[in-house]
Amino acid sequence: MSIQSINTRNQFRGRIKEIIEGPVVSEVDVETPHGIVTSVITTRSVRDLQLAVGTEVLALVKSTEVSIAKR
């Protein structure tokens, strides 16, 4: 699993370790071989992507922003 149009150095494969849901935004902790990467995304996106603890994802890093992609 990778996204070809983004530099592979900016992609970290891992599994969701924890989700802290808020009313508008949620924190998603992704455990990768390089450590934990945390993304703050909308709670709606967590639900739309059906993210859950244990889900395999890619953490996509751009500057100070971390996005989440699911197969």
Protein Blocks (a to p, Z undefined) as FASTA:
>chain_A
ZZfkbcfklpccdddfbdcddfkbccdddddfkbccdddddfklmmmnopaehiacdddd
ehjaccdddZZ
